């Protein structure tokens, strides 16, 4: 049993040792023993080769270590030299800075003021309309500001003279009206070269349009909405003028008044703000104007015919109220005075509806229009409070719709009611004048008939 264990251990060891040998199948124990011996010899040779390689590498590592130590020593010595040089340079810079400050004297204050003026001028140029004609002048100020902010360079006499020239040119160009060509963007985003006219530093226009200048992007574009025609019509005259004096709508605030002008809503926009109630009020106003026109025409015709009939009462005509009343009297001359009086009163009453037709409608419209405006005011305020309930009162724009409706309906109601009241008063006066003539003539005829009856 013991010999068997030794044989198995030897077999396992042989398998482990020959794992690195070329694959060769052992057919008997002698071949296996030979292969084990050859494997042990190979391992010894490889071990000796590794030891020799290690000895060679050890010598090389010692050499490299010595070289690295030498380089470290040299770098430390170079670092000390640079530190000494840095300290010397700092001392020299301090001495030269003190010497520079002593030599500058009052010029140091001058350069400080020059730097401040350069910065302020750059801000002015950036927002000025003159930059649309001279777009490259800001680069000089940028370069000058960069030079002045550096502690190693100073502005030259040429720089100071150039700054003086640019400031003087801004002043000169602000008083000129010049025409030139530049890129203009329309409201659709299309950009194209167009002829423009610059009116000093106040306005920039092209034919039929006012333009705006964006200081942030340096671009010229049309206004989102042009002002009224009374202003835009002057731009065409200015663009086409070759000299002399031309009427032009100038904005001296450089865009402030123009911005307020284009923010004002048009008549159609104001009507739209009134909503449904506003349209109803306008409809009532149009209906009232039509009724007033018809009443005016009929009363004018009746009044002129009555005036003509007054000149010839002996020949009554049936085309006017007075003629018909006179005809009634002529038809009843033979009856008693009371009957004549009743007949004439009846004739006057028959003429009254035709003379007062439509006046009641005007009176009703004059009363209903402000009530409708009040209705629109209430509905607009309800809408405003609903918006406040949902979104709060932080953004006034959300409440603007309801407030606009509330105010516009009130304005529209008053704008309809006031003319209707005036028209009703005027037409009612003309109607009463004709009726007064009829009653006056009727009373005269009754008195004349009574005198004849008692005479």
C-alpha positions in Angstrom: 0.0 0.0 0.0 2.9 2.4 0.9 4.6 1.8 -2.4 1.3 2.4 -4.2 1.0 5.8 -2.5 4.5 6.8 -3.4 3.9 5.8 -7.0 0.7 7.9 -7.2 2.5 10.9 -5.7 5.3 10.6 -8.2 2.8 10.4 -11.0 1.0 13.6 -9.9 4.4 15.4 -9.5 5.4 14.2 -12.9 2.2 15.5 -14.5 2.7 18.9 -12.8 6.3 19.1 -13.9 5.8 18.1 -17.5 2.9 20.5 -17.9 5.4 22.9 -19.5 7.1 20.2 -21.7 6.0 19.6 -25.2 3.1 17.3 -25.4 4.5 13.8 -25.8 2.6 10.7 -24.6 4.5 8.4 -22.3 3.9 4.8 -23.1 5.7 3.3 -20.0 7.2 4.2 -16.7 10.7 4.5 -18.1 9.6 7.2 -20.5 7.7 9.0 -17.8 10.8 8.9 -15.5 13.0 10.3 -18.4 10.5 13.1 -19.0 10.5 14.1 -15.3 14.3 14.2 -15.3 14.4 16.4 -18.4 11.8 18.8 -16.9 13.8 19.3 -13.7 16.9 20.1 -15.8 15.0 22.6 -17.8 13.7 24.3 -14.7 17.2 24.6 -13.3 18.5 26.2 -16.5 15.6 28.7 -16.5 16.2 29.6 -12.9 19.8 30.3 -13.6 18.9 32.5 -16.6 16.5 34.5 -14.4 19.1 35.1 -11.8 21.6 36.3 -14.3 18.9 38.7 -15.8 18.2 40.0 -12.3 21.8 40.7 -11.6 22.1 42.7 -14.9 18.9 44.6 -14.1 20.1 45.4 -10.6 23.2 47.1 -12.0 21.1 49.1 -14.5 18.7 50.2 -11.7 21.5 51.4 -9.6 22.8 53.4 -12.6 19.3 54.9 -13.2 18.9 55.8 -9.5 22.2 57.6 -9.5 21.2 59.5 -12.6 17.9 60.5 -11.1 19.6 61.8 -8.0 22.0 63.8 -10.1 19.1 65.4 -12.0 17.2 66.1 -8.8 20.3 67.9 -7.4 20.7 69.9 -10.6 17.0 70.9 -10.6 17.1 71.9 -7.0 20.1 74.1 -7.7 18.2 75.6 -10.8 15.1 76.2 -8.6 17.2 78.1 -6.1 18.7 80.2 -8.9 15.2 81.0 -10.3 13.9 82.0 -6.9 16.8 84.3 -6.5 16.1 85.7 -9.9 12.4 86.1 -9.1 13.2 88.1 -6.0 15.6 90.3 -7.9 13.0 90.9 -10.6 10.3 91.8 -8.0 12.7 94.3 -6.4 13.5 95.7 -9.8 9.8 96.0 -10.7 9.0 97.8 -7.5 11.9 100.2 -8.1 10.8 100.8 -11.7 7.1 101.2 -10.7 8.0 103.8 -8.2 10.1 105.5 -10.8 7.2 105.4 -13.3 4.8 106.9 -10.8 7.3 109.7 -10.0 7.7 110.4 -13.7 4.0 110.3 -14.5 3.1 112.8 -11.9 -0.1 114.7 -13.0 -0.3 112.5 -16.2 -1.5 109.6 -14.0 -4.6 111.6 -13.2 -5.0 112.5 -16.8 -4.9 108.9 -17.9 -7.5 108.0 -15.3 -9.8 110.7 -16.6 -9.0 109.5 -20.2 -10.0 105.9 -19.3 -13.3 107.1 -17.7 -14.1 109.3 -20.7 -13.3 106.4 -23.1 -15.7 104.1 -21.2 -18.5 106.7 -21.1 -18.0 107.5 -24.8 -18.2 103.8 -25.7 -21.6 103.6 -23.9 -22.9 106.7 -25.8 -21.7 105.4 -29.1 -23.3 102.0 -28.6 -26.8 103.5 -28.2 -26.4 106.3 -30.8 -28.0 106.2 -34.2 -24.8 107.6 -35.6 -23.3 104.1 -35.2 -25.6 102.9 -38.0 -23.6 105.1 -40.4 -20.2 104.6 -38.7 -20.3 101.1 -37.3 -16.5 100.6 -36.9 -15.8 103.4 -34.5 -16.5 101.4 -31.4 -13.6 99.1 -32.1 -11.1 101.9 -31.4 -12.7 102.6 -28.1 -12.6 98.9 -27.2 -8.8 98.8 -28.1 -8.2 102.0 -26.2 -10.0 100.7 -23.1 -7.9 97.5 -23.2 -4.7 99.5 -23.5 -5.7 101.8 -20.6 -6.6 98.9 -18.3 -3.1 97.4 -18.8 -0.5 98.6 -16.3 2.3 98.1 -18.9 1.1 100.4 -21.6 -0.1 104.0 -21.8 -2.3 105.9 -24.3 -0.3 107.8 -26.9 -0.9 111.3 -28.2 -2.4 109.8 -31.3 -4.9 107.9 -29.2 -6.0 111.0 -27.3 -6.4 112.9 -30.5 -8.4 110.1 -32.1 -10.7 110.0 -29.0 -11.2 113.8 -29.3 -12.0 113.4 -33.0 -14.6 110.7 -32.4 -16.4 112.7 -29.7 -16.4 115.8 -31.9 -17.7 113.7 -34.8 -20.6 112.4 -32.6 -21.5 116.0 -31.8 -21.3 117.1 -35.4 -23.3 114.2 -36.8 -26.0 114.7 -34.2 -26.9 117.9 -35.9 -27.1 116.6 -39.4 -29.7 114.9 -41.6 -27.9 112.3 -43.8 -29.0 109.7 -46.2 -27.1 106.4 -46.7 -27.8 102.6 -47.2 -27.8 100.0 -44.5 -29.3 96.6 -43.7 -32.9 96.8 -42.5 -34.9 93.9 -41.1 -38.6 93.8 -41.7 -41.3 92.4 -39.3 -41.0 88.9 -41.1 -37.3 88.7 -40.2 -36.0 89.3 -43.8 -32.9 91.5 -44.0 -32.0 93.6 -47.0 -30.1 96.7 -47.9 -32.4 99.8 -48.0 -31.9 103.6 -48.3 -32.5 105.3 -44.9 -32.3 108.8 -43.6 -30.9 109.6 -40.2 -32.3 112.8 -38.5 -29.4 113.6 -36.2 -29.4 111.2 -33.2 -33.2 111.3 -32.9 -34.9 109.3 -35.6 -34.1 106.8 -38.4 -36.6 106.5 -41.2 -37.0 104.9 -44.6 -39.8 105.6 -47.1 -43.1 105.4 -45.4 -41.7 103.8 -42.2 -40.0 104.6 -38.9 -37.1 102.4 -38.0 -35.5 101.4 -34.6 -31.9 100.7 -33.7 -31.0 97.9 -31.3 -27.9 98.7 -29.3 -27.6 95.1 -28.1 -27.3 93.6 -31.6 -26.4 96.7 -33.6 -29.1 96.0 -36.1 -31.8 98.2 -37.7 -35.3 97.0 -38.0 -38.8 98.2 -38.7 -41.1 99.1 -35.8 -43.6 96.4 -34.8 -46.3 98.8 -35.7 -46.1 102.2 -37.5 -47.6 105.4 -36.0 -50.6 107.1 -37.6 -50.5 108.2 -41.2 -50.1 111.8 -40.3 -46.5 110.9 -39.2 -45.5 108.2 -41.6 -46.5 110.5 -44.6 -43.7 112.9 -43.5 -41.1 110.1 -43.8 -41.6 109.8 -47.6 -41.2 113.5 -48.0 -38.0 113.5 -46.0 -36.5 110.6 -47.9 -37.3 112.2 -51.3 -36.1 115.7 -50.3 -32.9 117.0 -51.8 -32.6 120.1 -49.8 -34.5 123.0 -48.2 -37.0 122.7 -45.4 -39.2 119.5 -45.1 -42.0 118.9 -42.7 -41.2 115.9 -40.5 -42.6 114.2 -37.4 -39.5 114.3 -35.1 -39.3 112.5 -31.8 -37.0 114.6 -29.6 -36.9 111.9 -26.9 -35.1 109.5 -29.3 -37.9 106.9 -29.4 -39.8 107.5 -26.2 -42.8 109.4 -27.6 -42.8 107.2 -30.7 -43.1 104.1 -28.5 -46.1 105.6 -26.7 -47.7 106.5 -30.0 -47.5 103.0 -31.4 -48.8 101.5 -28.1 -52.0 103.4 -28.4 -54.8 101.1 -29.7 -56.5 102.0 -32.9 -60.3 102.6 -33.2 -60.9 99.0 -34.3 -58.9 97.7 -31.4 -60.8 99.9 -29.0 -64.1 98.6 -30.4 -62.8 95.0 -30.0 -62.0 95.7 -26.4 -65.7 96.4 -25.7 -66.7 92.9 -26.6 -70.3 91.9 -27.5 -71.8 94.7 -25.4 -69.7 97.2 -27.3 -70.9 96.0 -30.7 -74.5 96.2 -29.4 -74.0 99.8 -28.3 -72.5 100.7 -31.7 -75.4 99.0 -33.4 -77.8 101.1 -31.3 -75.8 104.2 -32.3 -76.0 103.4 -36.0 -79.7 102.8 -35.7 -80.2 106.1 -33.9 -78.3 107.9 -36.6 -80.4 106.4 -39.3 -83.6 107.3 -37.5 -82.3 110.8 -36.9 -81.4 111.2 -40.5 -84.9 110.1 -41.6 -86.5 112.5 -39.1 -84.3 115.3 -40.1 -85.2 114.9 -43.8 -88.9 114.6 -43.2 -89.0 117.5 -40.7 -87.0 119.7 -43.1 -89.3 119.0 -46.0 -92.4 119.6 -43.8 -91.0 122.8 -42.4 -90.1 124.2 -45.8 -93.5 123.3 -47.2 -95.3 124.8 -44.2 -93.2 128.0 -44.5 -94.2 128.2 -48.2 -97.9 127.6 -47.3 -97.8 130.4 -44.7 -97.1 132.8 -47.5 -100.3 131.8 -49.3 -102.9 130.6 -46.8 -105.8 131.3 -49.2 -104.7 128.5 -51.5 -104.2 125.4 -49.3 -102.2 122.5 -50.7 -102.4 118.8 -49.6 -98.7 118.2 -49.7 -98.0 119.8 -46.3 -99.6 119.6 -42.8 -100.7 123.3 -42.8 -102.4 123.0 -46.2 -104.3 120.0 -45.0 -105.4 121.9 -41.9 -106.5 124.8 -44.0 -108.4 122.5 -46.3 -110.2 121.1 -43.3 -111.3 124.6 -42.3 -112.4 125.4 -45.8 -114.5 122.3 -45.8 -116.3 123.3 -42.6 -116.8 127.0 -43.0 -120.6 126.6 -42.8 -120.7 124.8 -39.4 -120.7 126.4 -35.9 -117.6 127.5 -34.1 -117.4 124.5 -31.7 -117.6 122.1 -34.6 -114.9 124.0 -36.5 -112.7 123.9 -33.4 -113.2 120.2 -33.0 -112.5 119.6 -36.7 -109.3 121.7 -36.6 -108.1 120.0 -33.4 -108.7 116.6 -35.1 -106.7 117.7 -38.1 -103.8 118.9 -36.0 -103.8 115.6 -34.1 -103.7 113.7 -37.3 -100.6 115.6 -38.4 -98.8 115.1 -35.0 -97.7 111.4 -35.4 -96.0 112.2 -38.7 -94.1 115.1 -37.3 -93.0 113.3 -34.1 -92.3 109.9 -35.7 -89.0 108.4 -34.6 -88.3 110.9 -31.8 -89.4 108.4 -29.2 -86.9 105.9 -30.6 -84.1 108.4 -30.3 -85.1 109.1 -26.7 -85.1 105.3 -25.9 -81.7 104.8 -27.5 -80.3 107.8 -25.5 -81.5 106.1 -22.3 -80.5 102.5 -23.2 -77.0 103.2 -24.5 -75.5 104.3 -21.1 -77.3 101.4 -19.4 -75.8 99.0 -21.9 -72.4 100.6 -21.2 -73.0 100.0 -17.5 -73.8 96.4 -18.2 -70.5 96.1 -20.1 -68.7 97.7 -17.2 -70.2 95.2 -14.7 -69.4 92.2 -16.9 -65.8 93.5 -17.5 -65.3 93.9 -13.7 -66.7 90.4 -13.2 -64.2 89.1 -15.7 -61.4 91.0 -13.9 -62.3 89.5 -10.5 -62.4 86.0 -12.0 -58.8 86.5 -13.4 -57.7 87.8 -10.0 -59.2 84.8 -8.3 -57.4 82.4 -10.6 -54.0 84.1 -11.1 -53.8 86.7 -8.4 -53.2 90.4 -8.8 -49.4 90.2 -9.5 -49.6 90.6 -13.3 -51.6 93.6 -14.5 -51.6 92.4 -18.0 -53.9 89.5 -17.0 -56.5 92.0 -15.7 -56.1 94.4 -18.6 -58.8 92.6 -20.8 -61.6 92.9 -18.3 -60.7 96.5 -17.3 -60.5 97.5 -21.0 -64.0 96.0 -21.6 -65.3 97.8 -18.5 -64.0 101.2 -19.5 -64.7 100.9 -23.3 -68.3 99.9 -22.9 -68.9 102.9 -20.7 -67.2 105.2 -23.2 -69.2 103.7 -26.1 -72.4 104.1 -24.1 -71.7 107.8 -23.4 -70.5 108.4 -27.0 -73.9 107.1 -28.3 -76.1 108.6 -25.6 -74.8 112.2 -25.8 -75.3 112.6 -29.6 -78.7 110.9 -29.3 -79.8 113.4 -26.6 -78.6 116.3 -28.7 -80.3 115.0 -31.9 -83.5 114.3 -30.0 -83.6 117.8 -28.6 -82.9 119.4 -32.0 -85.4 117.3 -33.9 -88.0 117.7 -31.2 -87.6 121.4 -31.4 -88.2 121.4 -35.1 -91.2 119.2 -34.7 -92.7 121.5 -32.0 -92.1 124.5 -34.3 -94.2 123.0 -37.1 -96.9 121.9 -34.5 -96.9 125.4 -33.0 -97.5 126.9 -36.5 -100.4 124.5 -37.0 -101.9 125.2 -33.6 -101.4 129.0 -34.1 -103.1 128.9 -37.5 -105.9 126.7 -36.1 -106.5 129.2 -33.2 -106.5 132.1 -35.7 -109.0 130.4 -38.0 -111.3 129.5 -35.0 -111.2 133.1 -33.8 -112.0 134.4 -37.3 -114.9 132.0 -37.7 -116.2 133.0 -34.3 -116.1 136.7 -35.2 -117.9 136.0 -38.5 -120.6 133.9 -36.7 -121.3 136.7 -34.1 -120.9 139.5 -36.5 
